[in-house]
Amino acid sequence: MEVKLDKTTLPQHQQQVVFQTVVDEEYGTWQEGIYNSRDEYIRIAKGDIYDMWGDVVRWEPAV
């Protein structure tokens, strides 16, 4: 079965978001970053990059 990703559910370009990776999910922690829609990743303040399709398991708009 082929899985098709729905890009309309992603954040807007340069939107600030909170998100979890698999490791964050285990510890119940969240990270905050800025979404880049061109390359589909989230960058956090210290410069680390998380791929939206491979690293991030959930995200929400930052409040």
C-alpha positions as CSV (number, residue, x, y, z in Angstrom):
1,M,0.0,0.0,0.0
2,E,1.3,3.5,-0.9
3,V,1.0,6.2,1.7
4,K,0.4,9.7,0.4
5,L,1.3,12.6,2.6
6,D,-1.2,15.5,2.8
7,K,0.9,18.7,2.5
8,T,-2.1,20.8,3.2
9,T,-1.8,19.8,6.9
10,L,1.7,21.3,7.3
11,P,2.4,24.7,8.9
12,Q,2.7,27.8,6.8
13,H,6.2,29.0,5.7
14,Q,8.1,30.6,8.6
15,Q,5.4,29.7,11.0
16,Q,6.5,29.2,14.6
17,V,5.6,25.7,15.9
18,V,6.1,23.4,18.8
19,F,6.8,19.8,17.9
20,Q,7.9,16.4,19.1
21,T,10.3,13.9,17.8
22,V,10.2,10.2,18.8
23,V,12.7,10.9,21.6
24,D,10.7,13.9,22.8
25,E,7.5,11.8,22.8
26,E,9.2,9.2,25.1
27,Y,10.0,11.9,27.6
28,G,6.9,14.0,27.1
29,T,8.9,17.1,26.0
30,W,8.3,19.6,23.2
31,Q,10.7,21.7,21.2
32,E,10.0,25.1,19.5
33,G,11.1,26.1,16.1
34,I,10.4,27.8,12.7
35,Y,9.0,25.7,9.8
36,N,10.6,26.1,6.4
37,S,8.0,25.0,3.8
38,R,10.5,25.0,0.8
39,D,12.6,22.3,2.3
40,E,10.1,20.9,4.8
41,Y,12.0,21.1,8.0
42,I,11.9,22.8,11.4
43,R,14.9,24.7,12.6
44,I,15.3,25.3,16.3
45,A,17.1,28.3,17.9
46,K,20.4,26.5,18.4
47,G,20.4,25.7,14.7
48,D,19.4,22.0,14.7
49,I,17.2,20.9,11.8
50,Y,14.4,18.3,12.0
51,D,12.9,16.8,8.8
52,M,9.1,17.1,8.8
53,W,8.7,13.6,7.3
54,G,11.4,11.7,9.0
55,D,12.0,13.3,12.5
56,V,8.8,15.0,13.6
57,V,5.9,12.9,14.9
58,R,3.6,15.8,15.8
59,W,3.4,19.5,15.7
60,E,1.1,22.4,16.8
61,P,1.2,26.1,16.1
62,A,3.1,27.9,18.8
63,V,1.0,30.1,21.1
